[in-house]
Amino acid sequence: MNEPEKCESTFWLYTVKIDKKEYGMNRKELMKKLLENKIETRPLWQPMHLLKSHSSSYAYNCYNSEKLKDVSLSLPCSVGLRKDEQKEIVEAIERLVKK
């Protein structure tokens, strides 16, 4: 993806959408398998309209955010994440989803 002129990405949060048909497992199953391989991941953040603090707020047609929450996985990210660690994460996902 090209960055707009005079902009620079922070490359902070990497999120993938897990399609059970394509991956052979759902998000929770992949999270568990990655953790067994010492790779910590997190589910995508809870949509704001589902938070207790916003329960009385008006929300309109938020079904896409709810669907994405259930199938999205945030991969490890850190300013200290080395290239070899990135490669290990990618290879683990490729290996696990091919089984």
matplotlib code that plots the C-alpha trace (Angstrom):
import matplotlib.pyplot as plt

x = [0.0, 1.4, 1.5, 0.0, 2.5, 4.0, 2.7, 4.5, 2.9, 3.6, 3.2, 1.8, -1.1, -1.3, -4.7, -5.7, -9.2, -9.5, -11.7, -12.4, -12.9, -9.5, -7.5, -9.2, -9.8, -11.5, -9.8, -9.9, -8.4, -5.6, -4.9, -4.6, -2.3, -0.1, 0.1, 1.2, 4.0, 4.8, 3.3, 0.9, -2.0, -5.0, -8.6, -9.6, -10.8, -14.4, -16.5, -17.3, -21.1, -20.7, -18.8, -20.7, -19.7, -21.5, -24.5, -26.9, -25.3, -27.0, -25.4, -26.6, -25.9, -22.7, -23.1, -19.8, -17.8, -19.4, -18.6, -15.0, -14.6, -15.4, -13.0, -10.1, -6.8, -4.2, -0.7, 2.3, 3.7, 6.3, 9.0, 11.4, 10.0, 13.0, 12.9, 13.6, 10.7, 8.4, 9.5, 8.9, 5.3, 4.6, 6.1, 4.1, 0.8, 1.7, 2.6, -0.4, -3.0, -1.7, -2.4]
y = [0.0, 3.4, 6.1, 9.5, 12.2, 13.7, 10.8, 7.9, 4.8, 3.8, 0.1, -0.4, -2.8, -5.8, -7.5, -10.5, -11.8, -15.5, -17.3, -20.8, -22.2, -20.9, -21.5, -24.7, -23.2, -20.2, -17.3, -18.8, -22.1, -20.3, -18.1, -21.3, -23.0, -19.9, -19.6, -23.3, -22.1, -19.3, -16.6, -14.3, -12.7, -10.8, -10.6, -7.4, -4.7, -4.8, -2.4, 0.7, 0.3, -3.1, -1.7, -1.3, 2.3, 3.0, 0.8, 3.7, 5.4, 5.2, 2.9, 2.5, -0.5, -1.7, -5.3, -5.2, -4.3, -7.1, -9.6, -8.4, -8.6, -12.3, -13.3, -10.9, -11.5, -8.9, -10.2, -9.4, -5.9, -3.9, -1.4, -4.1, -6.9, -8.1, -9.3, -12.9, -12.8, -11.5, -14.3, -16.8, -15.5, -15.7, -19.2, -20.5, -19.2, -20.7, -24.0, -24.2, -23.3, -25.9, -28.8]
z = [0.0, -1.0, 1.7, 0.9, 0.3, 3.5, 5.5, 7.1, 8.6, 12.1, 11.1, 14.5, 14.4, 12.1, 12.0, 9.9, 9.1, 9.7, 7.3, 8.7, 5.2, 4.1, 7.3, 8.4, 11.9, 13.5, 15.2, 18.7, 17.4, 15.6, 18.7, 20.8, 18.3, 18.1, 21.8, 22.0, 19.7, 22.1, 19.9, 21.7, 19.7, 20.7, 19.4, 17.6, 20.0, 21.1, 19.1, 21.2, 20.9, 22.7, 25.6, 28.9, 29.2, 25.9, 26.4, 26.5, 23.4, 20.0, 17.5, 14.0, 11.7, 13.4, 12.2, 10.2, 13.2, 15.2, 12.4, 12.1, 15.9, 15.8, 12.9, 13.3, 15.0, 16.0, 15.4, 17.7, 17.1, 18.9, 18.0, 19.3, 17.1, 15.0, 11.4, 12.5, 15.0, 12.3, 10.0, 12.8, 13.2, 9.5, 9.2, 12.2, 10.7, 7.3, 8.9, 11.2, 8.6, 6.1, 8.5]

ax = plt.figure().add_subplot(projection="3d")
ax.plot(x, y, z, "-o")
ax.set_aspect("equal")
plt.show()
